[in-house]
């Protein structure tokens, strides 16, 4: 597959206008059904809005955190949790 063919596929996948929505007086809008289906969004799910250069925005479904993993990981970081460490790395 040639490079130009790959670019056409990427353009098709990532640059596509689905629909427009008006923002309500409360700053709300409805996410189009095609986007909800594609992201597999359900009631109560969280989405992330990322502002890109040039004024475009991407929307991603936020995956739930694995609390057990994060708790285990935080226990391994306690060796770097002293006042001396704070002083040493403050300006990084």
Secondary structure as GFF3:
##gff-version 3
##sequence-region A 1 92
A	DSSP	alpha_helix	3	14	.	.	.	ID=ss1
A	DSSP	alpha_helix	33	39	.	.	.	ID=ss2
A	DSSP	beta_strand	47	51	.	.	.	ID=ss3
A	DSSP	three_ten_helix	53	55	.	.	.	ID=ss4
A	DSSP	beta_strand	57	61	.	.	.	ID=ss5
A	DSSP	alpha_helix	67	76	.	.	.	ID=ss6
A	DSSP	three_ten_helix	78	80	.	.	.	ID=ss7
A	DSSP	alpha_helix	83	89	.	.	.	ID=ss8
###
